[in-house]
Structures are given as structure tokens and as C-alpha cells.
Amino acid sequence: MQDRIYPGAGPEFRASLHSAQRCGCIRASCTLIRCLNVNFPQRLAFLNCRGFQSLWNRFFMSSLSSIAPQTARPVAATFGPQVVIGLLGVLLAVLIAGINEGVTRTAMADIRGAMFIGADEASWLIAGYSAASVAAMAFAPWFAVTLSLRRFTLGAISAFVLLALLCPLAPNYPSLLMLRILQGLAAGCLPPMLMTVALRFLPPDIKLYGLAGYALTATFAPGMGTPLAALWTEYFNWKWTFWQVIPPCLLAMVAVVHGIPQDPLRLERFKQFNWRGLLLGLPAIAALVIGMLQGNRLDWFESRLICGLLGGGLLLLVAFMINEWFTPVPFFKLQMLGSRNLSHALLTLGGLLVVLTAVAFIPSAYLAQVHGYRPLQTAPLMLIVALPQLLVLPLVAGLCNIRWIDCRWVLALGLGLLALYCALATHMTWEWIRDNFYALQLLQIIAQPMAVMPLLMQATGGIAPPDGPFASAWFNTVRGLAAVLATGVLEALTTARQHFHSTMLVDHLGNSPLLATDDSVAALSQRLHEQVVVLTSADLYWCMGWLAAALILLIPLMPGRVYPPRALN
């Protein structure tokens, strides 16, 4: 039989075949070929026979597959208490990072006094931190995939804690500025990790509740900055405005180690690393952020520095986007903007953050400038909005998880309540105190989550798992840039309207007999300042109300119906 299958094979060939089939020895397999004392057609027949092909597939090809480089795949984690603990750890770290920025911004007057720095230097501390944070949001998802989610998250939290410990100990202003920039980089790496964990590990029926946790970073964290700044500066030491992050972040690290599965390293991705994108995108985002935050102080386009930052940043951003379109491994997948739901979510998110920043900024600024409120006195106004979000956001997530409820109408209702809030607030007078804002804050408690949750559904609904990091990069970067843009726009509008109202009031006053004495001039100047602040605040509310109304008009035009991941009946 073997003579018919293997023509020309002799006894030595049969012995070598049996040896190879028993132990798979490569030497025995090579002997098979040498033993074929036959011509080419006979040798070809042997190579095509089933016995030799079976032997080849069994030993030689399996050997090749064992030494070939394998693409590391993420660990498939089963949802359970362990994953929940990991998610809560990442959420805690992200919230603390967001709160830290608000605390240091509010307590900057105390920090300036303790560190002997001026207002100009302090503005660069804020701008440097924000620029580094927003820039990091754009590129963190790529590094998280490459270095593994758990390693990257732990590294970012560790760096954030270490830099927080060192900031109050900085010997001079340049070292403090460098520490704050590095801390901003670490803080900016964390928000994309929270969205990534929620999208990857949560099952469909509770995924919206995980996204509600992410929404806390936009509704809860900003409101906690003023109360905590008041706590540390009034009752403790200014250094605790930096050190407050250490205990909760250590707890977050323990939760991440326990709950987030360890993925394998994927260092082979560095062979295709988008260096051109990093070198274009990082300075582009940083320049735009610094330009927007420093623009009002330096009189915008009257400053050559601001012109250079904004103009150069825009040019670099255009070059970055062109590079991202053509590169095989981008940081941003521009093709995703072809989705009307994602494009609408990003556009509306930018406008919504301008409105939310305004309704938080205006009452605090008004109370401080007209009635002399310190952060401790303004804190209840912030807490009455922030704390209920822990309850209202899960309720809104449950509402959006019902199949027959269209999240677009939830979004419209939330924006409508914000527009109503702004319309009512335009009637403010100089007699308003903190208590007059409480009724308006009740509208904000409901409106914020109803506007944020549908946008998260639109941005993440229908996103394939491989596109998750790209969606996270888009959403978080737009969120960071929109928050900075909101600050710049509000400062510019405030300055412009204050100049307008001040000029108009002084013109109407003219040569009034009220200016006869120095005391009357001082009193009148104070009254003029109060009226200017009131009129400017009303104008800002008017602008924000129309912006919210404009965002409502986009809803019927752009997005399609988005169903929850696993809708309830």
C-alpha cells in the first residue's frame, strides 16, 4: 500500500516515516525527502500525498505559529462586583481631578498670597494647567490601548498624586508652573479612561447608568470647587487646596488595581505611532487653550502674543486634521463625523457647556462684586445644584432607558428648562441676594442631567467596539475645548457689556448735582458699579437663553432616533 502511495520509497523511507509520525522529529522528516531516490515527478507525488501534508501541518506549521508574533487581545472581563469597584475607582479619580481644578481656581487669591505671586503669574498657572489637561484628553485613549487600560490609569493617578504633593512645596514660581503643567497632563488622561471603562465593561442594560457616572464630571464636579475651596482656605491651610486629592486618589488606585482587568501590553503599536499627529495636535490644542484663557487679560487681538497663539494654533489644527484623515493609525477618526448623531452631539455639547458654565459663573460673580460674598457664603448656592445630581442623574438615565421615550425630546426639555432659567434671571436687580437664586437653581438641578444624558447616548450609540477609543477622544476633547471656550467667551462678553453700560450710565449722569462732593462721588461710583454688574449679568443671561433656544432648533434637523443599548419595555 505504501509502495503505491509513495512510489520509489524503500525500507529506509518507511522507517523514517514511522519515526517522524511517532515523535515529529524535523530531522526524520528531512530524511524522508533524502530517502526518495527517485526522479522529480515521483518526488512531487510524495510532496502532494496526504501523509506528508498531514505531517507537515502537524509539526512544521505548528512550530511556525508558535514563534510568530501574536496580536495581544484585551482581556474579556465578566461583569460583576469586581468590575463595579474598578469603575467606581476610575470615577472617583476623574471627579477628584475635576474638583481639583475648580478648587485651585477659586482659592487662587490665597495661593497667590502664600506664594508671593501676582495676578498675571497666577493666570498662567490656570492657563498652563488647562492647556495640558485638554491636550492630554486628545491622545490618552491611544496610549491606554497600547500600555493597557489599568497600567495607564494607575500611572496617571500616581503622577497626579505625586505632583499634588509637590506643588505647595515648590521653591519658586517657575517650578510651581512646571509642576502644575505636568499635573494638568496627568489629570487630562483620566476622563477618557472613565468613558472607556463604561463602554467596554458594562452590559447593555446598565450602560446608561455608567454614562451617568461620566456625566457627573460635567454636572457634579464643577459645583464642588467653590465649597471645598472655602473649606480649606477658611478652616484649614491653603496647602490643602492641593493635598486634598491625595486620600481619595489613593483609594481610587486600590479600586482600580482590584477591579480593572490587566490587558497585555501592545508595544508593537509604537511601530505605527502617529508622531506627526502628536507633534501637530499637541501644540495646536495647547496654543488655542492658552490663547482663549489669556485673551481677555491681554486685550485679545490687540496683543501680538494672542494673535500668534490663536492664529498659529488654528493653522496647526488644520494641518493636524489633514494628517489624521490620511494616516493609517490616527488619534481622531474624522470619518466618524459623517454620523449625524455624533456630529450633533459634539456641536450641542459645545453650546451646552457654554450655557452651564455661564449659569454657574454669573451668580457667583454677581454676589461677590455687588454684595461682597466670599466663597464660603457662595458655597450653599453651588451645593444645592451639585449634590442632587447624585440622585437625579441615575433617574434621568432610567428615563432614557425606556424604549418608548425618545431621548431627543428629553434633550429638548432640558435645554428648554435652561432657557427658562435664563429668561427668568434677566429680571434680576441689585437687591437680589443668595436666596433669590434658589428657585432658579431648582430648574438647573433638573435641566442639567436632562441635557447631558441624551448627548452621551447620541455620541456613544451605535459605536462599534474598535471605535470606542476614537469616540472617547472626540467627546472628551470637545468637552475640554468647549469649557475653555466658554470661559473666554464669558470673559469677553462681560468686559464688553461692562464697558458699554458704564459708558451709557456715565453719559446719562452728565453734570449731575450728585457729583458736588467727594463723598457723593465715591457713593455714586459704588452705585454705578453695582448697576453695571447687574445689567451685565442680565445681558449674559439673555445671551445664554437664546443660545439654549438655538440648540433646541437643531434637534429636528440633525440627529436621528437613538434607542438605549437594551431598552426596557
C-alpha positions, 0 to 999 in steps of 0.5 A: 500500500505504501509502495503505491502511495509513495512510489520509489520509497524503500525500507529506509523511507518507511522507517523514517516515516514511522519515526517522524509520525511517532515523535515529529522529529524535523530531522526524520522528516528531512530524511524522508525527502533524502530517502526518495531516490527517485526522479522529480515527478515521483518526488512531487507525488510524495510532496502532494500525498496526504501523509506528508501534508498531514505531517507537515501541518502537524509539526512544521506549521505548528512550530511556525505559529508558535514563534510568530508574533501574536496580536495581544487581545484585551482581556474579556472581563465578566461583569460583576462586583469586581468590575463595579469597584474598578469603575467606581475607582476610575470615577472617583479619580476623574471627579477628584481631578475635576474638583481639583481644578475648580478648587485651585481656581477659586482659592487662587487669591490665597495661593497667590498670597502664600506664594508671593505671586501676582495676578498675571503669574497666577493666570498662567498657572490656570492657563498652563494647567488647562492647556495640558489637561485638554491636550492630554484628553486628545491622545490618552485613549491611544496610549491606554490601548497600547500600555493597557487600560489599568497600567495607564490609569494607575500611572496617571493617578500616581503622577497626579498624586505625586505632583499634588504633593509637590506643588505647595512645596515648590521653591519658586514660581517657575517650578510651581508652573512646571509642576502644575503643567505636568499635573494638568497632563496627568489629570487630562488622561483620566476622563477618557479612561472613565468613558472607556471603562463604561463602554467596554465593561458594562452590559447593555442594560446598565450602560446608561447608568455608567454614562451617568457616572461620566456625566457627573464630571460635567454636572457634579464636579464643577459645583464642588470647587467653590465649597471645598475651596472655602473649606480649606482656605477658611478652616484649614491651610491653603496647602490643602487646596492641593493635598486634598486629592491625595486620600481619595486618589489613593483609594481610587488606585486600590479600586482600580488595581482590584477591579480593572482587568490587566490587558497585555501590553501592545508595544508593537503599536509604537511601530505605527505611532502617529508622531506627526499627529502628536507633534501637530495636535499637541501644540495646536490644542495647547496654543488655542487653550492658552490663547482663549484663557489669556485673551481677555487679560491681554486685550485679545487681538490687540496683543501680538502674543494672542494673535500668534497663539490663536492664529498659529494654533488654528493653522496647526489644527488644520494641518493636524486634521489633514494628517489624521484623515490620511494616516493609517493609525490616527488619534481622531477618526474624522470619518466618524463625523459623517454620523449625524448623531455624533456630529450633533452631539459634539456641536450641542455639547459645545453650546451646552457647556457654554450655557452651564458654565455661564449659569454657574459663573454669573451668580457667583460673580454677581454676589461677590462684586455687588454684595461682597460674598466670599466663597464660603457664603457662595458655597450653599448656592453651588451645593444645592445644584451639585449634590442632587445630581447624585440622585437625579442623574441615575433617574434621568438615565432610567428615563432614557432607558425606556424604549418608548421615550425618545431621548431627543425630546428629553434633550429638548426639555432640558435645554428648554428648562435652561432657557427658562432659567435664563429668561427668568434671571434677566429680571434680576436687580441689585437687591437680589441676594443668595436666596433669590437664586434658589428657585432658579437653581431648582430648574438647573438641578433638573435641566442639567442631567436632562441635557447631558444624558441624551448627548452621551447616548447620541455620541456613544450609540451605535459605536462599534467596539474598535471605535470606542477609543476614537469616540472617547477622544472626540467627546472628551476633547470637545468637552475640554475645548468647549469649557475653555471656550466658554470661559473666554467667551464669558470673559469677553462678553462681560468686559464688553457689556461692562464697558458699554453700560458704564459708558451709557450710565456715565453719559446719562449722569452728565453734570449731575448735582450728585457729583458736588462732593467727594463723598457723593462721588465715591457713593455714586461710583459704588452705585454705578458699579453695582448697576453695571454688574447687574445689567451685565449679568442680565445681558449674559443671561439673555445671551445664554437663553437664546443660545439654549433656544438655538440648540433646541432648533437643531434637534429636528434637523440633525440627529436621528432616533437613538434607542438605549443599548437594551431598552426596557419595555 
